[in-house]
């Protein structure tokens, strides 16, 4: 099936980050788009519903009422269960079903696409690329897993934009293996680390993605500072990293408060960059975005000018403010590499201690990553720092609850880390606020749970 503007699509779970981005893009391109979500019955869901409807997307309760026989297809994600009322209604009416990744693949076939992949940093790099191209007046489109702060300030969800230019910047997910469906004009591999799958499984997925790009003589850009990603390098001049053999070489990294500065070497040019985000990992994210932008034809100095005004991504090391001397940061970090990078970034600007908070998501993932999470947190925290846990986030369904966040805290205590477990999250927030002193930073980390941002704000109120 090829996409044409006389088609109509219904998204089940349309308020989800990945689904809402595609729905907004298609609506912006003139398609008839509708959808449903369980969130629409909540206060937070009402806000998202209003934002979607403002983009021309018709919203329905998740009871089958929005599904009709005239639909071209019903679009679902891996999270949608077979018992879903909309799916049942679509089956009764013989409406075809498409996976979210199939739709993204169809979209990428219809326009010049940049697919950003990797186990850490995808949303930030996707946002950075879009920001640079937009600043260069190229009117790019974007499909991201999280909203750009600049667009959120305009009242938008901020993760899906249908531009008028020829380029689409898309975040491509490896967690469910669907990355292999894409053959973009430019493919990016940021890094490869243990997350949802074992490294060996991830390597197979990235190898197939790499083949899809290079076999069609398209451009593959990799991070040569990441040992596993470097294995897929085809042309060093397209890559980025810290070595002189790379096309985009970063050096002289320095933290400056909540910002970072560094220099970029490219084809004889040496340009200083300042990015208003903390952490060495954000220098690497910026290098990836720069590598894509210059490959398209944006001058290096133009990239520097653009990134100096980049306001970041929702819940990607978002600094909420300083309250009675204590800074509160809200971050999406949830795998070992992201957690270590987030803690390190907070240490760069913190005068006192870093008080890390982590809410693991899912009993299976926590069990799978237990040893890696413990090693990552223990390795990142300094002697004066601490870590707090509340209980594992449970999203529903049948699961074996044979592990607790308390087990992570116990493992860390055995490594002489100051670790605390308070099962109730609200009570944990109160304890952290009491524990914190002026000059400290409380770093709230976790994924999947949409209420984590509210929790970070609650901690801020406890401090105020």
N, C-alpha and C positions, 0 to 999 in steps of 0.2 A: 504494500500500500504506500503510495506517495501522498504527501500532504498537499491539500488544496483548500482554499479558503471557504469552500462551500461545505466543509465538514464540520461536525459538532462533536464535542468530547465532554464526558462527565467524569470528574475526578473524585474518587472515594478517598476521604481523608485529605481534602483539599487544603486544610489549614496547616498541614505538616510542612516543614521547611523545604524539602525537596519537591513536594507536589505543588505547593503554592507558587513556587518560582516558575515552573513550567506552565501552570495555568495562567499566570499573569503574562508570560511571554506570548502564549498563543492568543490570548484575548487582545493583547497589544498589536498583534499581527493580523487581526481581523477575523479570527475564528470564533465560532459560537462555543462558549465555554461555560460549564456549570459544575457544581460539585456539592458534596456533603461532608460533614465532620461531626464527630461526637462532641467536640469542644464547643460547638455552637450553643450548647445549653448552659455554658458557664459565662461569668462576667468577662473573663479574658477572651473567650471564644467570640463574644459579641463584638469586641473590638476588631478581631481578625476578620470576622464576617463583614463588618462595615468597610474595612480596608479592601477586601476582595471585591465587594460589590462596587466600590468606587472605581475599580479597574475594569468593570463591565462583566464580572463573573456572577452568575446567578447562583445563589446558595440555598440549600435545602436541608431539612433535618435528615439524619441517616436512617430513614425508614422505608426506602424504596420509592418514595413519592416523586423524586426528581428524575427517575430513570424512565425513558420512553423508547419506543421501537424506532424512532427516527434518528437516534444517536449513531454516529459513525463507530464509536467505540467507548467502552468504559475503561478508565485508566486506574490502575491499582499499584500499590507498592508491596514490598515483601511483608510488611506489617499487617496487611489486611487479611483477615481470616475468612475461610469459605462460608462461615455462618453469617457473614455480614448481610443485612437486608437488601442493600443495593446490589450486591453480587447475585443474590438469589433472584431478584427481580430482573436483572440483566439476562440471567440464564433462561428464565421463563420467556423472555421476549426475543431470545436469540441475538442479543446485542454482543458483538465481538469484544473480547477483553484484551487489553494491552498492559504490559508491565511499564512502570515509570521509565525504566532504562530503555525499553523499546521505543518509547516516545522520544526520549532524548536522542537516541540514535537516529531516528527519522529526522528530527530537527537538525542534527549535525550534518546530515547528508544534504540538506537543503540550503546551507549557507557555509561560509568559511568559518570554521570552528577551531577554537583553542581549548583543548581538554586538559585541565590541571588535575594531576593524580598524585598520590603519595599518602602515607599513613598519618602525616601531621602537616598542618599549615595550608591545606587546600583552600579553605574559605578566605583566608587572609590574602593569599597570592591571587586568587580569582578576583577579589575586590581590588587589589593593587593594580592588576593589569587593566581592569575596566576603568579605574580612576585615571591612569596614565593616558589610555586611548581616548577617554572622554575629554580630558584636559587638552588633548591634541586635536580636538574637534572632529574626531572620526565617528562619533555617535554610535558606539558599540552597544551590543546587547549583552545581558548577563543572566546566567542561571547559577545561583549560588546556594549553599546550604545554610547561610546566615545573612542577615541584613547588613548593608553598609550603614554606618552611623549617619553619614551625610544624607542618605535617603530617608532614614528613620526620622530625622529631624523635620522632614517635609510631610510627615504623617503617613508614610508608606511602610509596607512590610520591609521593602528594601532589598529583597533577594532575587527579584526578577524584573528585568527591564527589556522592552522591545525597542531597540534603537533603530535608526534609519540607515545606519552604515552597514558595511559588508561583513563585519566581524562579530562573532558571538564568543564570549568567554564563558566556559562551562566547567563547573566542578564535577569531576568524574569519580564515582565511588568504587573502591576495591573491596569493601567489606562484604558485599553479597556476590562478588565475582562478576558483576555486570560491566565492569570496566572493559572487558574483552569485546564488547559490542561496538566500540567506537573506533573510527578511523579518521581522526581529525586532520585538518591542515597543519596544525602544530600540536604536538603532544608534549606534556611536561611530566617528568617524574621527580618529585621533590625529595623523597626519602622512602625507606622501607624499614619498618619496625614492627615488632610483635604487637598486635592489637586484637582484632576479631579472629584472626587465623594464625597458625604457625607460620614462621618465616618461609619454610619450604613451599607451602601452599601459595603464599603471597608472591613468591618469586615466579611461580608458574603463571600467575595472572598478569604480572607486569611484563613477563617475557612475551606473552601473547599480545598484549597491548602494544608493546614495542614493535613487534613484527607487523601488526596491523598498520602502524604508522610508516615504518621504514620500507615495507614491501611495496608501498605505493609512492615511494620517493617523496614523502612528506617530511616535515622537520620534526625531529625528536630532540628535546632539550632536557638534560639531566643535571642533577646536583653532583658534581664530582667530589664534593667534600663528604658525601655519604657513600661508604664503601659498597653497599649493596646496590644503590642506584647507579653508581659509576659503571657497573658491569654492563649496562645497556647503552653506554655512550657510543655514538656513531661518528660524530664530528665534534672534536674538542672546541672548535671555534663557535659552535652554537651553545655550548654548555656554560655553566656558571660554577663558581667555587672560590677557593682560596689560593689556588696554584696558578702560576704564570701561563700554563698551557691552556687554561680556559679562555674562552672568548670574553666572558665577563668575570673579572677578578676583583674580589673584595678584600680590603685591607684596612688597617688602622682603626679598628672598631673601638668606640669610646661611648660609654653611657653618659648622658647629660640630663640629670633629673629623670623625668618620665620619657625623655627622648633618647635617640641614639644618633651618633655621627659615624661615618666611615667614608672611605674613598673607593672609587671604582675605576679600574683600568680597562680600557676598551680601544683597540686599534690605535694605540699611541696617545689616546686622550686619558687624562687623569682628572676626574671630577669629584668634588666633595658632595656628599649627600647628608641631609639631616631628615630623619623620619620621626614624627611625634608618637612613637610607640617604644616601649622598653624591650630589652632583651637581645642577646646575640642571635637568637633564632629569627628575630624579625629582620636582622640584616640579611640572613640567608633567604628569607621570604622575599625581601626587596630585590635581591640579586636575581631571583627567578623571574620576577615580574619585569625587571629591566631587560633580561635576556630575551624575553618574548617581544617586548616593545621595540627594541633596536632591530630585531629580526624582521619586524613589520616595516620598520623605517622611521621610527620616532628617534630624533637625536638624543644622545646621552644627556646633554644638559637640560633638555626639555623634560626628560624623565625625572631629573633631580628637582626641577621646579615643581612638577606635579606631586611627587611624593612628599614634599615638605608640607602640603596641605591635606594629606590623607588622614582622615579622622578615625579610621579603624573599622572594625567589624563587631557586631553585637556579640557580647560575652566572650570576646577574644582579648583577654587582659584589659577589660574595661575598668578604668579607675573611676569609682563612684564619688570619691571625694575624701577629705580628711575631716574627721569628727573627733573633737577634743584631743587632737594630736595624733589620732590613729587613722591611717589610710586604709580604705576598704577597696579591694579589687575583685571583680567578678570575672571568672574565666571558665571556658568550656573544657579545659584539660581533663582527660580521663584515661589516657593510656600512659604507660611508663615514660616514654620520651617526652610527651607533652607536659606531664606533671613536672619532670625534672627541669624542662625549659622554663616553665611558668615560675617555679620557685626561684630559679637563677635570675630571672628578669626582675622579680620583686626584690631580691637581695641587692641588685644593682642600685636601686634608688632608696632603700630603706636604711634609716639611721640606726634604728633599734633592731628588734627581732622580727623575723617573718613567722607569723602564726598561720600555718597552712590548715585549711579545712578541706576534706575530701569526702564526697558522698558517692560511693561506688554505685554503678547501675547494673542491676541484674545479678542473680546468684550464680548463673553459669559463667558469665564473663569474669566475675570476681574470683571464682574458683580457678578459672583458666589462667588468669594473670596474677594470682596471689603472690608468688615468689618474685615475679618481675616488678610488681608494684612496690613491694617491701624494699627490694634492692634499690629501686629508683628513688624512692622517698628518702631512705637512709643515706644514699649517696649524695643527695642534693641538699639536705638540711645541714646547717652548721650546728655547732655545739649549743649555741644560744637559742636556736630556733625550736619551734614545737609544731606538732600536728594534732588536729582534732578530727574525729570521725563521728558521724551519726550512722544509724543503721542503713543497710543497702536499700536503694530505691527499688520498689516492686511495682512494675507496670501492669500486673495482672497475668492471668493464665496459670497453667499447672506447672509448678517448678518444685525442685527438690531444695529445701531450705537447710542445707547442711553446712553453711558457712555464714559468718557474720563479719561486719566491719570490726567487731571486737577482736576477731582473730588477727586482723591486720595490725591492730594496735598492740596486741600481745607479741606478735612477731617483731615489731619495731622496738618495743621495750627490751626484748632480749638482745637487741643490737645497741642498747644504751641510748635510744632515741626517746625524747620526751613526748610520748604519745598518750592521747586521751580518747576514751570512748564514752560518748553520752548518746544512748540509743535514740532518744527523742530529739528531733532536729531543732525545734524551737528552744528546748532546754540547752542544747549544745551551743546555740547562738548566744544565749544569755551567759553561759560559762565563759565563752571566748571573750565577750565584751568585758566581763569582770577581770579576766586574765590579762588583757591588753593594757599597755602603758603608752604614754605619749612617745612618739617616734617609731612605734611598731607598725607593721602592716598586716592586716588580716586578709588572706588570700583564699577566696571561696572558689573551689574547683568541683566540677562534675558535669555530666552530660545527660541527655535524654529527658530529664525531669524539667518540664517547663516552668515549674515554680521556684527553681533555684535562684533566678534573678530577684524574685520577691523576697527570698530568704536573705540574700545579700543586703537588700534594702532594710530588712528587719534588723539585721546586725548593726547597720549604720545608725538606725534609730536608737538601739540600745546604747550606743556609744555617745549619742548626742545629748 
